[in-house]
Amino acid sequence: MDEGRLALDIETASPRSEPTDFQNTDDFELVAVGLGHCVGHEIESTVVLRDGGWQIEHTASLLRDVVEWCEERGGPVVTYNGESFDEHHLRAWARDVADAGVWPEAPSRVDALFSDHVDLGTLAATAFPHAVRQNREIPALWKACEEAGIDQPTVWYDDYDLPAGYLDRLGIDDPHVKGAHVGQALGERYVEGVVNGLDHTRTHAELTRLLVAYAVGDIEPLFALHDSLRRSNAER
């Protein structure tokens, strides 16, 4: 029986300072995780959001939710550039919460989750070497998807009922959501809303809806890209 595959994509914020080293987990906090499980052509997807402030117990809770969701379904984990980012930071947070005595089992559970990890970034670099920009080791995800003929959904700000001037105050002038927007502004603003009990407000509800749409947006493309790269490798 095909147990399927898992897909995982984390969204982070940097509430203390602008990151200077993307391998330094101290520069990041976990905000949300897009998750997917694919069996055959059926895909189940969800987003797990941080339910509290930046305290380590909330990191542990979110991490546990991710691990338990994946354990209930099973299968190898597929990411894009996960070895350098998603897996790297999830392992570091697991050590942090264990060292704090909040969830001692976290490192072993996260180790098991990534035991059969497939990083599509490495496969995409082999399949599309011409798409790798100078001073980079892998193509950007959007570029790999473009090369494979896979559509990525775009989350447009105009589709959400945010107050006039809201994006301007956050320093955002693009028409659609980018990962940098989440890392530099939206993720932190979302957590501030949770901490301050703003769940009932339209602005927080719309921001939450936007983050969920963005976090889950790459899950189906990850499965499609995995399928495409496997076919490409089989044809060589």
C-alpha positions as a Markdown table, in Angstrom:
| # | Residue | x | y | z |
|---|---|---|---|---|
| 1 | Met | 0.0 | 0.0 | 0.0 |
| 2 | Asp | 1.3 | 3.5 | -0.9 |
| 3 | Glu | 1.6 | 5.4 | 2.3 |
| 4 | Gly | 2.1 | 8.6 | 0.2 |
| 5 | Arg | 4.4 | 11.6 | 0.6 |
| 6 | Leu | 4.5 | 14.6 | 2.9 |
| 7 | Ala | 5.4 | 18.1 | 1.9 |
| 8 | Leu | 6.5 | 20.8 | 4.3 |
| 9 | Asp | 7.2 | 24.6 | 4.0 |
| 10 | Ile | 8.0 | 26.8 | 7.0 |
| 11 | Glu | 7.2 | 30.6 | 7.3 |
| 12 | Thr | 9.4 | 32.6 | 9.7 |
| 13 | Ala | 9.7 | 36.1 | 11.2 |
| 14 | Ser | 12.7 | 37.9 | 12.5 |
| 15 | Pro | 11.3 | 40.1 | 15.4 |
| 16 | Arg | 14.6 | 40.9 | 17.0 |
| 17 | Ser | 16.7 | 42.0 | 14.0 |
| 18 | Glu | 17.2 | 41.6 | 10.3 |
| 19 | Pro | 18.9 | 38.2 | 9.6 |
| 20 | Thr | 22.5 | 38.4 | 8.7 |
| 21 | Asp | 23.0 | 34.6 | 8.4 |
| 22 | Phe | 20.2 | 32.4 | 7.1 |
| 23 | Gln | 21.8 | 29.4 | 8.8 |
| 24 | Asn | 21.6 | 31.1 | 12.2 |
| 25 | Thr | 18.3 | 30.0 | 13.9 |
| 26 | Asp | 18.7 | 32.7 | 16.5 |
| 27 | Asp | 17.7 | 35.2 | 13.8 |
| 28 | Phe | 14.4 | 33.5 | 13.1 |
| 29 | Glu | 11.1 | 32.5 | 14.8 |
| 30 | Leu | 8.6 | 30.0 | 13.5 |
| 31 | Val | 5.3 | 31.5 | 12.5 |
| 32 | Ala | 3.5 | 29.0 | 10.3 |
| 33 | Val | 4.1 | 25.7 | 8.6 |
| 34 | Gly | 2.3 | 24.6 | 5.4 |
| 35 | Leu | 1.8 | 20.8 | 5.3 |
| 36 | Gly | 0.6 | 18.4 | 2.8 |
| 37 | His | 0.1 | 14.6 | 2.3 |
| 38 | Cys | -0.3 | 13.1 | -1.1 |
| 39 | Val | -1.5 | 9.6 | -1.9 |
| 40 | Gly | -1.9 | 8.9 | -5.6 |
| 41 | His | -3.5 | 12.0 | -6.9 |
| 42 | Glu | -5.3 | 13.0 | -3.7 |
| 43 | Ile | -3.7 | 15.8 | -1.7 |
| 44 | Glu | -4.6 | 16.9 | 1.8 |
| 45 | Ser | -3.1 | 20.2 | 2.9 |
| 46 | Thr | -3.3 | 22.4 | 6.0 |
| 47 | Val | -1.5 | 25.2 | 7.7 |
| 48 | Val | -0.4 | 25.2 | 11.4 |
| 49 | Leu | -0.1 | 28.7 | 12.9 |
| 50 | Arg | 1.7 | 29.9 | 16.0 |
| 51 | Asp | -0.7 | 30.3 | 18.8 |
| 52 | Gly | 1.1 | 32.7 | 21.1 |
| 53 | Gly | 4.1 | 35.0 | 21.5 |
| 54 | Trp | 7.8 | 34.3 | 20.9 |
| 55 | Gln | 8.2 | 32.3 | 24.1 |
| 56 | Ile | 9.7 | 28.9 | 23.6 |
| 57 | Glu | 6.6 | 27.0 | 24.8 |
| 58 | His | 4.8 | 28.3 | 21.8 |
| 59 | Thr | 7.6 | 27.2 | 19.5 |
| 60 | Ala | 7.3 | 23.8 | 21.1 |
| 61 | Ser | 3.6 | 23.6 | 20.6 |
| 62 | Leu | 3.8 | 24.5 | 17.0 |
| 63 | Leu | 6.6 | 22.1 | 16.4 |
| 64 | Arg | 4.6 | 19.3 | 18.1 |
| 65 | Asp | 1.6 | 20.0 | 16.0 |
| 66 | Val | 3.7 | 19.7 | 12.8 |
| 67 | Val | 5.4 | 16.5 | 13.9 |
| 68 | Glu | 2.1 | 14.8 | 15.1 |
| 69 | Trp | 0.3 | 15.8 | 11.8 |
| 70 | Cys | 3.0 | 14.2 | 9.8 |
| 71 | Glu | 3.3 | 11.1 | 12.0 |
| 72 | Glu | -0.4 | 10.4 | 11.7 |
| 73 | Arg | -0.1 | 10.2 | 7.9 |
| 74 | Gly | 3.5 | 9.0 | 7.2 |
| 75 | Gly | 5.7 | 9.0 | 4.2 |
| 76 | Pro | 9.0 | 10.7 | 3.2 |
| 77 | Val | 9.1 | 14.5 | 3.5 |
| 78 | Val | 9.5 | 16.6 | 0.4 |
| 79 | Thr | 10.8 | 20.2 | 0.7 |
| 80 | Tyr | 12.5 | 22.8 | -1.5 |
| 81 | Asn | 15.9 | 23.9 | -0.1 |
| 82 | Gly | 14.8 | 22.2 | 3.2 |
| 83 | Glu | 18.3 | 20.9 | 4.0 |
| 84 | Ser | 19.5 | 24.5 | 4.3 |
| 85 | Phe | 16.4 | 26.1 | 5.8 |
| 86 | Asp | 13.3 | 24.1 | 6.8 |
| 87 | Glu | 15.0 | 21.0 | 8.1 |
| 88 | His | 17.9 | 22.9 | 9.4 |
| 89 | His | 15.9 | 25.3 | 11.5 |
| 90 | Leu | 13.3 | 22.8 | 12.7 |
| 91 | Arg | 16.1 | 20.6 | 14.0 |
| 92 | Ala | 17.6 | 23.6 | 15.8 |
| 93 | Trp | 14.3 | 24.6 | 17.4 |
| 94 | Ala | 13.8 | 21.0 | 18.4 |
| 95 | Arg | 17.1 | 21.1 | 20.3 |
| 96 | Asp | 16.1 | 24.4 | 21.9 |
| 97 | Val | 12.8 | 23.2 | 23.2 |
| 98 | Ala | 14.4 | 20.0 | 24.5 |
| 99 | Asp | 17.2 | 21.9 | 26.2 |
| 100 | Ala | 14.6 | 24.1 | 27.9 |
| 101 | Gly | 12.8 | 21.0 | 29.2 |
| 102 | Val | 9.6 | 21.8 | 27.4 |
| 103 | Trp | 9.6 | 18.8 | 25.0 |
| 104 | Pro | 12.5 | 16.5 | 25.6 |
| 105 | Glu | 11.5 | 14.1 | 22.8 |
| 106 | Ala | 11.5 | 16.9 | 20.1 |
| 107 | Pro | 15.0 | 16.1 | 18.6 |
| 108 | Ser | 14.3 | 12.4 | 18.1 |
| 109 | Arg | 10.8 | 13.0 | 16.7 |
| 110 | Val | 12.1 | 15.6 | 14.2 |
| 111 | Asp | 15.1 | 13.3 | 13.3 |
| 112 | Ala | 12.6 | 10.6 | 12.5 |
| 113 | Leu | 10.4 | 13.0 | 10.4 |
| 114 | Phe | 13.4 | 13.9 | 8.2 |
| 115 | Ser | 14.9 | 10.4 | 8.0 |
| 116 | Asp | 13.8 | 10.1 | 4.3 |
| 117 | His | 13.9 | 13.7 | 3.4 |
| 118 | Val | 13.9 | 14.6 | -0.3 |
| 119 | Asp | 15.2 | 18.1 | -1.0 |
| 120 | Leu | 13.9 | 19.1 | -4.4 |
| 121 | Gly | 16.3 | 22.0 | -4.7 |
| 122 | Thr | 19.2 | 19.6 | -5.2 |
| 123 | Leu | 17.3 | 17.6 | -7.8 |
| 124 | Ala | 16.2 | 20.8 | -9.6 |
| 125 | Ala | 19.8 | 22.0 | -9.8 |
| 126 | Thr | 20.7 | 18.8 | -11.6 |
| 127 | Ala | 17.7 | 18.9 | -13.9 |
| 128 | Phe | 17.8 | 22.7 | -14.7 |
| 129 | Pro | 21.5 | 23.8 | -14.4 |
| 130 | His | 20.9 | 26.7 | -16.7 |
| 131 | Ala | 18.3 | 28.1 | -14.2 |
| 132 | Val | 20.8 | 28.4 | -11.3 |
| 133 | Arg | 21.7 | 32.0 | -10.8 |
| 134 | Gln | 25.3 | 33.1 | -10.3 |
| 135 | Asn | 26.5 | 32.5 | -6.8 |
| 136 | Arg | 23.6 | 30.2 | -6.1 |
| 137 | Glu | 23.6 | 26.4 | -5.7 |
| 138 | Ile | 19.9 | 25.8 | -6.7 |
| 139 | Pro | 17.3 | 27.6 | -8.8 |
| 140 | Ala | 14.7 | 29.6 | -7.1 |
| 141 | Leu | 11.5 | 27.6 | -6.5 |
| 142 | Trp | 9.5 | 29.8 | -8.9 |
| 143 | Lys | 12.1 | 29.2 | -11.6 |
| 144 | Ala | 12.2 | 25.5 | -11.1 |
| 145 | Cys | 8.4 | 25.4 | -11.3 |
| 146 | Glu | 8.5 | 27.5 | -14.5 |
| 147 | Glu | 11.1 | 25.2 | -16.1 |
| 148 | Ala | 8.8 | 22.2 | -15.2 |
| 149 | Gly | 5.7 | 23.9 | -16.5 |
| 150 | Ile | 4.1 | 24.0 | -13.0 |
| 151 | Asp | 1.8 | 26.9 | -12.0 |
| 152 | Gln | 2.4 | 28.5 | -8.6 |
| 153 | Pro | -0.6 | 30.3 | -7.0 |
| 154 | Thr | -0.2 | 34.0 | -6.4 |
| 155 | Val | -1.7 | 35.6 | -3.3 |
| 156 | Trp | -2.9 | 39.1 | -4.2 |
| 157 | Tyr | -3.3 | 41.7 | -1.5 |
| 158 | Asp | -6.3 | 43.2 | -3.3 |
| 159 | Asp | -8.2 | 39.9 | -2.5 |
| 160 | Tyr | -8.1 | 40.7 | 1.2 |
| 161 | Asp | -10.0 | 43.4 | 3.1 |
| 162 | Leu | -7.1 | 45.1 | 4.8 |
| 163 | Pro | -7.4 | 48.7 | 6.0 |
| 164 | Ala | -6.3 | 51.6 | 3.8 |
| 165 | Gly | -2.6 | 52.3 | 4.4 |
| 166 | Tyr | -2.0 | 49.0 | 6.2 |
| 167 | Leu | 0.5 | 47.7 | 3.7 |
| 168 | Asp | 2.2 | 51.1 | 3.4 |
| 169 | Arg | 2.8 | 51.2 | 7.1 |
| 170 | Leu | 4.5 | 47.8 | 6.9 |
| 171 | Gly | 6.7 | 49.0 | 4.0 |
| 172 | Ile | 5.0 | 46.7 | 1.5 |
| 173 | Asp | 4.4 | 48.2 | -2.0 |
| 174 | Asp | 4.1 | 45.0 | -4.1 |
| 175 | Pro | 0.7 | 43.8 | -5.3 |
| 176 | His | 1.2 | 40.2 | -4.1 |
| 177 | Val | 2.7 | 38.4 | -1.1 |
| 178 | Lys | 6.3 | 37.5 | -1.1 |
| 179 | Gly | 8.3 | 35.5 | 1.4 |
| 180 | Ala | 10.2 | 38.5 | 2.4 |
| 181 | His | 7.0 | 40.3 | 3.4 |
| 182 | Val | 6.2 | 37.5 | 5.8 |
| 183 | Gly | 9.7 | 37.5 | 7.3 |
| 184 | Gln | 10.0 | 41.2 | 7.6 |
| 185 | Ala | 6.5 | 42.3 | 8.6 |
| 186 | Leu | 3.4 | 40.1 | 8.2 |
| 187 | Gly | 4.6 | 37.3 | 10.4 |
| 188 | Glu | 5.4 | 39.6 | 13.3 |
| 189 | Arg | 2.2 | 41.5 | 12.9 |
| 190 | Tyr | 0.2 | 38.3 | 13.0 |
| 191 | Val | 1.9 | 37.2 | 16.2 |
| 192 | Glu | 1.3 | 40.6 | 17.7 |
| 193 | Gly | -2.4 | 40.2 | 16.9 |
| 194 | Val | -2.5 | 36.8 | 18.6 |
| 195 | Val | -0.8 | 38.1 | 21.7 |
| 196 | Asn | -3.1 | 41.2 | 22.0 |
| 197 | Gly | -6.3 | 39.2 | 21.5 |
| 198 | Leu | -7.2 | 40.7 | 18.1 |
| 199 | Asp | -8.6 | 37.5 | 16.7 |
| 200 | His | -12.1 | 39.0 | 16.6 |
| 201 | Thr | -11.1 | 41.9 | 14.4 |
| 202 | Arg | -11.5 | 41.9 | 10.6 |
| 203 | Thr | -7.9 | 43.0 | 10.0 |
| 204 | His | -6.5 | 40.1 | 12.0 |
| 205 | Ala | -8.9 | 37.6 | 10.4 |
| 206 | Glu | -7.9 | 38.8 | 6.9 |
| 207 | Leu | -4.2 | 38.7 | 7.7 |
| 208 | Thr | -4.7 | 35.2 | 9.0 |
| 209 | Arg | -6.5 | 34.2 | 5.9 |
| 210 | Leu | -3.8 | 35.7 | 3.8 |
| 211 | Leu | -1.0 | 33.9 | 5.6 |
| 212 | Val | -2.8 | 30.6 | 5.4 |
| 213 | Ala | -3.2 | 31.0 | 1.6 |
| 214 | Tyr | 0.4 | 31.9 | 1.2 |
| 215 | Ala | 1.8 | 29.1 | 3.4 |
| 216 | Val | -0.3 | 26.4 | 1.7 |
| 217 | Gly | 0.3 | 27.8 | -1.8 |
| 218 | Asp | 3.5 | 25.9 | -2.4 |
| 219 | Ile | 2.4 | 22.5 | -1.2 |
| 220 | Glu | 0.7 | 21.2 | -4.3 |
| 221 | Pro | 3.5 | 22.6 | -6.5 |
| 222 | Leu | 6.0 | 20.7 | -4.4 |
| 223 | Phe | 4.3 | 17.4 | -5.1 |
| 224 | Ala | 4.0 | 18.3 | -8.8 |
| 225 | Leu | 7.6 | 19.3 | -9.0 |
| 226 | His | 8.7 | 16.1 | -7.3 |
| 227 | Asp | 6.7 | 14.1 | -9.9 |
| 228 | Ser | 8.2 | 16.1 | -12.7 |
| 229 | Leu | 11.8 | 15.7 | -11.5 |
| 230 | Arg | 11.3 | 12.0 | -10.9 |
| 231 | Arg | 10.1 | 11.6 | -14.5 |
| 232 | Ser | 13.0 | 13.7 | -15.7 |
| 233 | Asn | 15.5 | 11.5 | -13.9 |
| 234 | Ala | 13.9 | 8.3 | -15.1 |
| 235 | Glu | 14.2 | 9.5 | -18.7 |
| 236 | Arg | 18.0 | 10.1 | -18.4 |
